[in-house]
Amino acid sequence: MQLFIAHAFSIQGFIKGCQPVLAIDSCHLRGPYKGALLSAIAYDVDDGMFPLALGVASSENYEDWYWFLEKLKGVLDGKEVVIISDRHQGILRSVFELFGIGNHAYCYRHVKENFSSFLNKQNIRGKKGKEDALLLLDSIAYARLEINYNEAFEKLVLFNDNLGKWVAENNPEHWAMSKFLKKRWDKMTSNIPESFNAWLRDEHHQTIYTLLLMHMDKLVAMLDTHMRGTQKWKRVVGLKTEEKLMSNIMSFNHYQHTICRKFVRMGVCKIAPATYFLLSNPLMSDVLQEDPAKDALSHSLLIREQFIALDAMA
């Protein structure tokens, strides 16, 4: 038995208003039908949970994931998306075949758990040593520029060469921010579909028919609450987005004081003119001096894209 559900309002809402990122996951059904519930969850305009599609299948194998993702692709109206997952074998193969390997981002939390398991097998003494190794992995994963990734990676290699080899052999291009070629909008984990599974925990024990009715009621109520919440916004973006934008702006201030010194220390002289251009760009001044609500999202993206272009020149 297979059943795919994507409501028209969810499809339209995703295509018109959500970031092109979908996190997918599955969980077991515990009612009369003992199958699996597959889900694809997006982020709304303020990073809230936006359920797009769910499917009922007999298992979580490759055939079922391929069926679900093929149906999902069919409702996207040609929209390119990045898929975030926990690297289940059935997901790896089906995402590659339907969306392309470059559009598959790995959940960093799961990567970190695997790294931690490998770390426990190394001859690293003390809790502090293991904590330091995990912090170095965080620096590698969240580095926005290639230069920062390389610095963090070199530190990890010096800390323990085997850990550096583990990172190199475990596809950092799918989970390290600076290595991933597509835009993942800072979405690093598949936590949100796991939140969706918890949100429907009681419904997992119901019949399929009852589960779908209860899901519809909860979904409509949740979307209505989110819509009403936008009326409380003081700016053109939501509170979570505003906090992230301000954090990015502060990070830009940090880069403004450090990036030139890093490039000079590396002997990359040709960067100086580009760095000056970036830091003197009027749009950057707007970000730092004017109301962040004014084209805030565009400015934040511009910061990141210009730094990526700057790094490419190196």
ABEGO torsion letter per residue (X at the ends): XBBBBBBAAAAAAAAAABBBBBBBBBBBBABABABBBBBBBBBBAAGBBBBABBBBBABABAAAAAAAAAAAAAAAGGBBBBBBBAGBAAAAAAAAAAAEAAABBBBAAAAAAAAAAAAAABBBBEAAAAAAAAAAAAAAAABABAAAAAAAAAAAAAABAAAAAAAAAAGAAAABAAABABBAGGBABAAAAAAAAAAAAAAAABBAAAAAAAAAAAAAAAAAAAAAAAAABABABBAAAAAAAAAAAAAAAAAAAAAAAAAAAAGBAAAAAAAAAAAABAAAAAAAABBAABGAAAAAAAAAAAAAAAAAAX
